[in-house]
Amino acid sequence: MKRRQFIKAAGVGLAATAVAAPAIAQSSPEIRWRLTSSFPKSLDTIYGAAEAFSKAVAEATDNKFQIQVFAAGEIVPGLQALDAVQNGSVEMCHTAPYYYVGKDPTFAFATAIPFGLNSRQMNAWFYHGGGMDMLNEFFAKYNVISFPAGNTGCQMGGWFRKEIKTPSDLSGLKMRIGGFAGQVIAKLGAVPQQIAAGDIYPALEKGTIDAAEWIGPYDDEKLGFNKVAPFYYYPGWWEGGASLHNMINLAKFRELPKHYQSILTTASAMANVDMQAKYDARNPAAVKRLVQAGAQLRPFSQEIMEACWKAANELYAETSAKNADFKKIFEPYMAYRGDQYLWQQIADFSYDNFMIRQRSRG
């Protein structure tokens, strides 16, 4: 009797195993997605983040979930990446959400706003300050969900064909500048231009624009801006910690198995850390090379910084008064900024200030 019971139990166990195997296989389907980047392949840091992300997803799923990366212009122009995701032409994009402030200025919070958070503070806000939840509530209106997938760190203020010393020098100046910052400098009489990376150099060379900001030394050197505009200003007060995002069609994301969703978020976080590590590793040598090649480093004057600060705060008040989505994020974001700088003033700033002075002494 016992022998028959054992055989029966064993048979049930084998049957359960036979059922379990295909169930696991079914939960890890083979999926092929397309990702359109807003950046050219020549920029191995910012474009490369999408490639690193795609590779991580493939490796984590034994190549069952593959995401093919396309450079700007291969499917759609770089500044139309979000539109392609919204309408389902592609499943996702890697982009800077502030490119889409024309749709709504609230998009700027996902990348950077003038005099906003630095890169560490941005990550703290995204992951532990409610930032991602607030942003994705907003992004759902555009049929997307978004995850941080790269950061440049604090950017440079850009390349100028002539020196600028006072706010009046900005009047009439045509400048390639991304996101919300263009509206700030417009208050000072400048004429902002939103131009994709690959089109900046010829515009600067031909004099179609008078100045251009991109990211920082490593990328700027690759794009050759120092050959056509000698004055290199800092800091990029409009991008203290510019964040790049993976923006995914919301319906497509919801169709994925839960563990695939988790892999996407984890791989995005890896790309987020890796991109800034690459910039931090490569910018020091690049800025040395640029200066040796004739680039003239210039800090923005205190007068210009103060004028831009005033213009930015005026713009925030105006925008908050007429845009409820913007105001909903702006108020807690600014409170968060205040607390973050209180803390960093005590620790990081004190330490960094001492170390910089020590370096200056040789």
Secondary structure, 3 states (H helix, E strand, C coil): CHHHHHHHHHHHHHHHHHHHHHHHHHHCCCEEEEEEECCCCCCCCCCHHHHHHHHHHHHHCCCCEEEEEECCCCCCCHHHHHHHHHCCCCCEEEECHHHHCCCCHHHHHHCCCCCCCCHHHHHHHHHHCCHHHHHHHHHHHHCEEEEEEEECCCCCCEEECCCCCCHHHHCCCEEECCCCHHHHHHCCCCEEECCCHHHHHHHHHHCCCCEECCCCHHHHHHHCHHHCCCEEEECCCCCCCCEEEEEEEHHHHHHCCHHHHHHHHHHHHHHHHHHHHHHHHHHHHHHHHHHHCCCEEEECCHHHHHHHHHHHHHHHHHHHHHCHHHHHHHHHHHHHHHHHHHHHHHCHHHHHHHHHHHHHCC
